[in-house]
């Protein structure tokens, strides 16, 4: 991602807080045609950082074990 970023990332702050999560306002000046590549990489890096910090994701339901045959009679 770094070769496509032309200037330092600017974090403008929190744009919205709601039940679905927090929206951060970030601007990045990138090389022409590379905005989607950089956006995906930035989203992945932020997701990994939040996961590493154990920040829970909003709206995710706990996972249940797969249904199988009952072991009781």
C-alpha positions as a Markdown table, in Angstrom:
| # | Residue | x | y | z |
|---|---|---|---|---|
| 1 | Unk | 0.0 | 0.0 | 0.0 |
| 2 | Unk | 2.8 | 2.5 | 0.9 |
| 3 | Unk | 4.1 | 3.0 | -2.7 |
| 4 | Unk | 0.6 | 4.2 | -3.7 |
| 5 | Unk | 0.2 | 6.7 | -0.9 |
| 6 | Unk | 1.4 | 10.2 | -1.9 |
| 7 | Unk | 1.0 | 12.1 | 1.4 |
| 8 | Unk | 0.6 | 11.1 | 5.1 |
| 9 | Unk | -2.8 | 9.7 | 6.1 |
| 10 | Unk | -4.9 | 12.4 | 7.8 |
| 11 | Unk | -7.3 | 11.2 | 10.5 |
| 12 | Unk | -10.0 | 13.8 | 10.7 |
| 13 | Unk | -11.8 | 12.1 | 13.6 |
| 14 | Unk | -15.0 | 10.3 | 14.4 |
| 15 | Unk | -17.7 | 11.0 | 11.8 |
| 16 | Unk | -20.6 | 8.9 | 13.3 |
| 17 | Unk | -21.3 | 6.7 | 16.3 |
| 18 | Unk | -24.3 | 4.3 | 16.1 |
| 19 | Unk | -25.4 | 0.8 | 16.9 |
| 20 | Unk | -23.7 | -0.6 | 13.8 |
| 21 | Unk | -20.3 | 0.8 | 14.9 |
| 22 | Unk | -18.1 | 3.9 | 14.6 |
| 23 | Unk | -17.3 | 5.6 | 11.3 |
| 24 | Unk | -13.9 | 7.3 | 11.2 |
| 25 | Unk | -13.2 | 10.1 | 8.7 |
| 26 | Unk | -9.8 | 9.5 | 7.1 |
| 27 | Unk | -8.3 | 11.1 | 4.0 |
| 28 | Unk | -5.4 | 9.6 | 2.0 |
| 29 | Unk | -3.9 | 11.1 | -1.2 |
| 30 | Unk | -3.1 | 8.2 | -3.5 |
| 31 | Unk | -1.7 | 7.6 | -7.0 |
| 32 | Unk | -4.3 | 7.7 | -9.8 |
| 33 | Unk | -6.4 | 4.6 | -10.0 |
| 34 | Unk | -5.2 | 3.2 | -6.7 |
| 35 | Unk | -7.9 | 4.4 | -4.4 |
| 36 | Unk | -9.7 | 1.1 | -4.2 |
| 37 | Unk | -6.5 | -0.9 | -3.5 |
| 38 | Unk | -5.5 | 1.5 | -0.8 |
| 39 | Unk | -9.0 | 1.6 | 0.7 |
| 40 | Unk | -9.1 | -2.2 | 1.0 |
| 41 | Unk | -5.6 | -2.4 | 2.5 |
| 42 | Unk | -6.4 | 0.4 | 5.0 |
| 43 | Unk | -9.7 | -1.3 | 6.0 |
| 44 | Unk | -7.9 | -4.6 | 6.5 |
| 45 | Unk | -5.1 | -2.9 | 8.5 |
| 46 | Unk | -7.7 | -1.2 | 10.8 |
| 47 | Unk | -9.7 | -4.4 | 11.2 |
| 48 | Unk | -6.5 | -6.3 | 12.2 |
| 49 | Unk | -5.5 | -3.6 | 14.6 |
| 50 | Unk | -8.9 | -3.6 | 16.3 |
| 51 | Unk | -8.9 | -7.4 | 16.4 |
| 52 | Unk | -5.4 | -7.4 | 18.0 |
| 53 | Unk | -6.6 | -4.9 | 20.6 |
| 54 | Unk | -9.7 | -7.1 | 21.2 |
| 55 | Unk | -12.1 | -4.4 | 20.2 |
| 56 | Unk | -15.4 | -6.2 | 19.7 |
| 57 | Unk | -17.1 | -5.8 | 16.3 |
| 58 | Unk | -20.7 | -4.4 | 16.5 |
| 59 | Unk | -23.6 | -6.5 | 15.3 |
| 60 | Unk | -21.7 | -9.8 | 15.3 |
| 61 | Unk | -23.7 | -12.6 | 16.9 |
| 62 | Unk | -21.8 | -15.2 | 18.9 |
| 63 | Unk | -21.1 | -18.4 | 16.9 |
| 64 | Unk | -22.8 | -21.6 | 17.8 |
| 65 | Unk | -21.3 | -25.1 | 17.3 |
| 66 | Unk | -22.7 | -26.9 | 14.3 |
| 67 | Unk | -25.8 | -29.0 | 14.9 |
| 68 | Unk | -25.1 | -32.7 | 15.0 |
| 69 | Unk | -26.8 | -35.8 | 16.2 |
| 70 | Unk | -28.1 | -35.7 | 19.7 |
| 71 | Unk | -25.9 | -37.6 | 22.2 |
| 72 | Unk | -28.8 | -38.1 | 24.7 |
| 73 | Unk | -31.5 | -40.7 | 24.3 |
